[in-house]
């Protein structure tokens, strides 16, 4: 039986430069049999925005990632610095050994323990670029669907694609009438990624859209209870409801998805986003089943649904890739089309649109 292997970032002092926090193909290192034996699947758990905000530090350091999606149109997304995340986690680690927690060691990915969420991977930038072209966040979010809308990002990590959607939502002007509810569900295997990266990045985007951040490329902002209360109140005024799910994909994970808005049905229009989620065969199958199940449930409840999956054509050394994903997708009633493709030197990258195959029973 083929065993899973962790990847490595190779963190060093130079990693405080956010430009180096962009991952291509991960390096593969060997994992001991003992490590493999002690690993267990993290059970899924639903988290409220209030709980996640309680983990914000008193100061957030950030830099910006530029998403150029139209000629002369650049969306600048603030993103928490990796060294700032590292500092907070080490300060919170009360173990007597003082060893950094998983995700801040030399492993890019340690299967079933840490799944790479602190790093921003190439395909997430591809997907953010593509979503920005569709939604036009600097032009009032013109491409956003009307009515009830649910966006789910599987394997969110630093959540660049979700940050684009959030920017588009915040760019819409408030009216006298309460807008239709919008639900944003951010999912990552590790709760530490959600609390230290995903949610802080959403908060930073709100600060940017509220003109609270510096115009410089690298800076910091003080976090106060007054500021977080303003954030929560503005989301309430806009009827934007944010929650998160940590843990592994699968049936138990799916049971939590409809609960994010306290109703039995997923909203009328559902969009599932994912990037770099098919890098290994052991996780490719549950990811594909989860993706198709969310789409099928949304359509069964009378809505429309689709997915966008940004991936590399092949992941050398760990067995995942587009061919295996499409094979599994076809087996369970899904179909895909290529929305964007990058070929040339190195490993090719694509964005696949995913929906149910015509004629499949709901």
Secondary structure, DSSP 8 states (H G I E B T S, - for coil): ------EE----GGGGSGGG-EESS-EE----HHHHHH------EEEEHHHHHTT--SEEEEEEEEEEEETTEEEEEEEE-HHHHHHHHHHH---TT----TTSSS-SBBTTTB-STTSEEHHHHHHHHHHHHHH-GGGT-TTS-SSSEEEEEET-TT-HHHHHHHHHHHHS---SS----EEEEEEES-HHHIIIIIHHHHHHHHHHHTT-S-SSSEEEEE--HHHHHHHHHHHHHHTEEEEEEES--SHHHHHHHGGGGTSSS--SEEEEEEES--SBHHHHHHHHHHHHHHHHHHHHTT-EEEEEEEEESB-TTTB-BHHHHHHHHHHTTEEEEEEEEE-SSSS-EEEEEEEE-TT---
